[in-house]
């Protein structure tokens, strides 16, 4: 049986609708999983039913995490947040950790995991973290824009190998203070945390870059998505 992977939906503020990038769906399908889009809801009973159908959860990219979650006042450089996403993801993340259910976080997913577990974020890299490294690239998004260093003896190193790897990048927020329950598995060339793992979990990792955009062109992206889906079997 192929594992069922629940995906956090994206939300369109202008159209008041939720949707999904095909790259997430295709990457899960090509990696041997069956993707389903979870309800866009704060109803915990509804979410728990949907969660119970899934063998793993993918925390997708999207809105900025509300800074009040990590104890900061919202700055004028912070982007739009989404209360429903923050609420539903917090509930689902707690369930995953409690049940040791596999999860993968991408971009916002990494940021939310860190914030929810007690870490903090840079609300806006261009104004809070001076660097010559490009973190908010322009299309096409499957190109390498900067390098990361994958630390040895980590789950990510077991998947793609330790050392220098090239990644794409499309974010303006990032981890500032790492939550106590996390391990940093990769660091960008300008010192930002690019990948994390929740300690003492079967498979609970997140990356700051976008393997769903580079799936067809990057062996690393294929390996990450395959490792996640395989962990859900």
NUFIGU-339319 format. One record per residue: x, y negated, z negated of N, C-alpha, C, O, CB in turn; residue in one letter. Coordinates in steps of 0.1 Angstrom, whole numbers, plus 5000, padded with zeros to 4 digits. Glycine has a CB too. Layout:
<torzas>
XYZXYZXYZXYZXYZA
...
</torzas>
This chain:
<torzas>
500850125000500050005000500949875000501949874993499150004988X
500549785008501249655008500849574996499649574993501049585022X
501849504990501449424979500649294983500949244993502749384971X
499749254974498949134977499649014970499949024958497549154972X
499948914977500648794972499648674971499148634982501848764980X
499448624960498548504958499348374960500348354954497848504945X
498848294969499548164972498748044966497548034968499648144987X
499447954959498847834954498447744966499347714975499747754945X
497247704968496847624979497447484979497747434968495347614980X
497547424990497947284992496747194992495647244996498847255004X
496847074988495646984987495846864996496846794995495246944973X
494846835004494846715013493946605006492746615006494446745027X
494646495001493846394994492946325003491746294999494846294987X
493346295015492546215024491346285029490246225030493346175036X
491446415031490346495036489546565025488546635027490846595046X
490146555013489546625001489246775004488146825003488146554997X
490346835009490246975012491547045009492646985008489946995027X
491547175007492747255005493047345016492147385024492647334991X
494347375018494747435030496047515028496547515016494947335042X
496647565038497847645037498747635049498247635060497547795034X
500047615047501047615058501147755063501347845055502447555053X
501147765076501247905082502647965079502748095079501047895097X
503647885077504947945074505048035062505648135061505947835072X
504247995051504148075039503548205042503948315038503348005028X
502448205050501648325053502448415062502548535059500348285060X
503148365072503948445081505148505074505448625076504448365093X
505748435065506948485058506548605049507248705048507648375050X
505448585042504948695034504548825042504948935039503748655025X
503848795053503448905062504648975068504649105068502548855073X
505648905073506748965079507649035069508449115073507548855087X
507448995056508249065046507549185040508049245031508548965035X
506349215046505649335041504549315032504049415026506649435036X
504149195029503049165020501849115026501749095038503549065010X
500749115019499449065023499148935016498948935004498349165021X
499248815022499048685015497548655014496748675024499748575023X
497148605003495848555001495948414994496848394986494948644992X
495148324998495148184992494248184980493048224981494648075003X
494748144969494048144956492948034956493147934963494948134945X
491948044948490947934946491647804942492547804933489847974937X
491247694947491647564942490747524931489647464934491647454954X
491047554919490147554908490847534894491947574893489247674908X
490147474885490547464871489847564862490047574850490447324866X
488947644869488147744861489047864858489347944867486847784870X
489347884846490247984842489748124844490448214847490647964827X
488448144842487848274845487948304860488248424863486348274841X
487648214868487748234883489248264887489448354894487248114890X
490148184881491548204884492048344879492848404886492448094878X
491548384867492048514862491548624870492348724872491448524847X
490348614876489848724885490748734897491148834902488448694889X
491048614903491848614915493248664912493848734920491948474921X
493848614901495148664897495248814895496248874899495548594883X
494148874890494149014888494149094901494549214901492949054880X
493849034912493849104925495249104931495549174940492949034935X
496149024925497448994931498649074924498549094912497848844931X
499549114932500749184927501949084925502849114918501249284937X
501748964930502748854928502148724931501148714938504048884936X
502748614926502248474929503348394935504448394930501748414916X
502948324945503948224952503448084948502348044952503948244967X
504348014941504147874938504747784949505947774950504747834924X
503847724957504147654969504647514966504647464955503047654978X
505047444977505447304976504147224976503047274976506347264988X
504347094975503147004975503346874967504446814967502047074970X
502346834960502246704953503446704942503946804938500946694946X
503746574938504646554927503946614914502746604912505046404926X
504846664906504346704892504046584884504846494884505346804885X
502946574877502646464869503646444858503846544850501146474863X
504346334857505446314847504946324833505746354824506046184849X
503646314830503146324816503346464811503446494799501746284815X
503546564820503746704816505146714810505246794801503646794829X
506046634814507446644808507746514800508846484798508446664819X
506646454795506846344785507346214790507946134783507746394775X
507146184803507546054809506345974813505346024817508546074820X
506545844814505545754819505745754835506845764840505745604814X
504645754842504645764856505245634862504745524859503245784862X
506345644870507045534876506345494889505545574894508545564878X
506645374894506045334906506645404918506145394930506145184908X
507745484916508345554927507845704927508145774937509845554925X
507145744917506545874917505445884927504645794929506045914903X
505346004934504346024944503046064937502946064925504746124954X
502046084946500746124941500746264934501446354940499646124952X
500146284923500046414916498646464919497746404924500346404901X
498446594915497246664917496846734904497446834901497246754929X
495846684897495546744884495146894885495546974877494346664877X
494346924895493947064896495147154898495147264893492947074908X
496047114907497247204909498047214896498447324892498147144920X
498247104888498947114876498347204866498947284860499146974870X
496947194865496247284855496247424860496647514852494847234854X
495947454872495847594876497247664877497347784873495247604890X
498247584880499647644881500147674867500847774864500547554888X
499847584857500247614843499547744838500247824831499847494834X
498247754841497547874836498148004843498348104836496047864840X
498347994856498848114863500248144860500648264859498748094878X
501148044857502448064853502548134840503348224838503247934853X
501748094830501648154817501248304818501848384812500748084808X
500248334827499848474829501048554835501248664831498648474839X
501648494845502848574851503848604841504348724841503448494862X
504248514833505348534823504848634812505548724809505748404816X
503548624808503048714798502948854803503248954796501648664794X
502648874816502449004822503749054829503749164834501349004832X
504748974830505949004837505649034852506249124858506649124830X
504748954857504348974871505248884880505548774877502848924873X
505748944891506748874900506148734905504948724908507148954911X
507048644905506648514911507848454918509048474915506248414900X
507548364928508548294935508048144936506848124940508748354950X
508948054933508547914934509347844945510547874946508847844920X
508747764952509447684963509147534961508047494960508847734977X
510247464962510247314961509447264948509947274937509647254973X
508247214950507447174938507347294929507247274916506047134943X
507247414934507147534925508247534915508047564903507147664933X
509547514920510647514911510547394901510747414889511947494919X
510147284905509947164897508947184886509047154874509647044905X
507747244890506647264881507147364870506847344858505447314888X
507747474874508147574865509047514854508847544842508947694872X
510047434858510947374849510147274839510347274827512047294856X
509247194845508547094837507547174827507547134815507747004846X
506847274832505947344823506647414812506047424801505147444832X
507847464814508547534804509447444795510147494786509447634810X
509247314796509947224787511047134793511647054785510447294776X
511347154805512447064812511846934817510646904815513047144823X
512746854823512346724828512746714843513546794848512946604820X
512246614850512546594864512946454866512646354859511346624872X
513746434877513946304883512646274890512246344899515246294892X
512046154887510746124894511046084909510146094917510046014887X
512246024911512545974925514045974926514745884921511945834927X
514546074934516046084935516745954941517745914936516346204944X
516145894952516845784958517145664948518145594949516045734969X
516245654938516445544928517045584915517545504907515145474926X
517045714912517545764899518745844900519445864890516445844893X
519145894912520345974913521045944926520745984937519846134913X
522145864924522845814936523745924942524445994935523745694932X
523545944955524246054962524246024977523345964982523646194958X
525346074983525346074998524746195004524646205017526846055002X
524346294996523746415002522346395005521546334997523946534991X
521946435017520546415022519646525016519846645018520446425037X
518646485008517646585002516346575008515446655005517646564987X
516046475017514746455023514946445038514846335044514046325017X
515146555044515446565058514246535067513046545063516046695062X
514546505080513446485090513346615098514346695098513846365099X
512246635105512046755113513146765124513746655128510746755120X
513546885128512947015124513447055111514647025107513247115135X
512647125103513047165089513747295088513947335077511747165081X
514047355099514747485098516247465100516947565101514247585109X
516747345100518147315101518847315087518147285077518447185109X
520147345087520847325074521247175073521747115082522147415074X
520947115061521146975058522246955048522946855048519946905054X
522447055038523447045029523747185023523047275026523146945017X
524847195016525247325010524947334995524747234988526747345012X
524847454991524647494977525747594973526247664982523247544974X
525947604960526847704955526047804946525547764936528047644947X
525947924951525248024943526148084933527248144936524648134953X
525748084920526548134910526548284910525548344913526048084896X
527748344907527848484906527048544894526648474885529248534905X
526748674894526048744884524648684881524248674870526848744871X
524048644892522648594891521748674900522248744909522548444894X
520448664898519548734907519648684921519548764931518148724902X
519848554923519948504936521248554943521248584955520048344936X
522348564935523548614941523348764945523948804955524748604931X
522548834938522248974941521548984955521549084962521549044930X
520748874958519948874970520648824982520648894992518648794967X
521348714981521948654992523548644991524148605001521448514995X
524048674979525448664977525948544970525348434972526248684991X
526948554962527448434955528248344965528648394976528348474944X
528548214961529348134970528448024977527348004973530148214979X
529047974987528447854995527447905005527747995013529547775001X
526347845005525247875015524647735020524547645012524147965009X
524247735032523547615038522047625036521547735038523947595052X
521447515033519947515031519347395038520047295040519647515016X
518047405040517347285044516847205031517147255020516047325053X
516247095032515947015020514846915024514946835033517146945014X
513746915015512646825018511946785005510846835002511646875028X
512646704997512146664984512646534979513746494983512446784973X
511946464970512446344964512546354949512946254943511646224969X
512046464944512246494929513046614927513346694937510846514923X
513646634915514546744913514646764897514146674890515946714919X
515146874894515346904879516346804874517446784879515847054877X
516046754862516946664855517546744843518746764842516246534850X
516646774833517046864822516446994824515247014826516646794809X
517247104823516847234826516147294813516647274802518047334829X
514947354815514247414804515047524797515847594804512847464808X
514947544784515747644777515547784782516447864781515447634762X
514347814787514047944791514447984805514048084810512647974790X
515247894811515647914825517147924827517947874818515147794834X
517548004837518948004841519147934854518347954863519548154842X
520147844856520447784869521247874877522347924873521247644866X
520747904889521448004897522147944909523048014915520448104903X
521847824913522547754924522547604921521647544916521847794937X
523647544926523847394924524247334937524947394945524947374913X
523647224940523947154953525247084952525847074941522847044956X
525747044964527146984964527246854956528346804954527546964978X
526046794953526146674945525646694931525346604923525246564951X
525546824927525346854913523946884908523646894896525846754905X
522946894917521546914913521247064913521847144920520546844923X
520347104904519947244903519147284915518047214917519247274889X
519447384922518747414934518047554933517247584942519747424946X
518347624923517647754921517647794906518647774899518247864930X
516547854902516347894888515748024887515148084896515547784880X
515948084875515348214872514748204857515448154849516248334873X
513548254855513048264842513648384835513648494840511448274842X
514248364823514948464816513948574812512848554809515648414804X
514548704812513848814807512548854815511548904810513448804793X
512648824828511448854837511948954848513148944852510848734843X
511049034853511449124864511849054876512949084881510149214867X
511048954881511448874892510648744891509448744894511148944906X
511348644886510748514884511748404888512448354879510148494870X
511848384901512848284906512248174914511048184918513948364914X
512948064916512447954924513647884931514747884926511747854915X
513347834942514347754950513847624953512647604955514747834963X
514847524954514447384958514247364973513547274977515447294953X
514847454981514647434995513447515000512647564992515947495002X
513347525013512147575019512447705028512547685040511447475028X
512447825023512647945031511547965041511748035051512848065022X
510347915038509247935047509447855060508947895071507847895041X
510147745060510447675072511547735080511547735092510847525069X
512547795073513747855080513648005081514748065084514947805073X
512548065079512448215078512948275091513748375090511048255076X
512548225102512948285115514448265119515048345126512148235126X
515048155113516448125117517448155106518648135109516447975120X
517048195095517948215083517848355077516848395073517748105073X
518948425077519048555071518748535056518148625049520348625073X
519248435050519048405035517548395032517148455022519848285031X
516848325041515448305038514748435039513848465031514848205049X
515048515049514448655051514748735038513848805033514948725063X
515948735033516348815022515548775009515148855001517848805019X
515448645007514648594996513248634996512748684986514748434995X
512548615007511148655008510948805007510048845001510548605022X
511848875013511749025012512049074998511249164994512849095022X
512949014991513249054977512049024969511649104960514448984972X
511348914971510148884963509048984966508449044957509648744967X
508749004979507649094982507949234977507049304972507449104997X
509249284979509549414974509449434959509049534954511049444978X
509649324951509549324937508049334933507749374921510149194931X
507149314942505749314939505149454941503949474938504949214947X
505949544946505449684949505449764937505049884938506249744960X
</torzas>
